[in-house]
């Protein structure tokens, strides 16, 4: 393989792992009353990493858009690759594990 092809493949694998990792972590955690340490970790580690994931997955979506449109699943791909990662970063209370505003996720 050429060097640029290998770099692109590695970037795609990294984006996939970073996109899927928060989904597995959310399935395990249920505490929605985070403490200060959890909030700081979310602010300093998870949110910046989430921004990177949103950028990489959005770029992957744009690259895959012609194929997705031919396959008829461009909307689903956009939801999974752009909307859901963005919701994890921007529409989640600080330190919470589930997306959504805190008053809406209380059950």
Secondary structure, 3 states (H helix, E strand, C coil): CCHHHHHHHHHHHHHHHHHHHHHHHHHHCCCCCCCHHHHHHHHHHHHHHHHHHHHHHHHHHHHHHHHHHHHCCHHHHHHHHHHHHHHHHHCECCCCCCCECHHHHCC
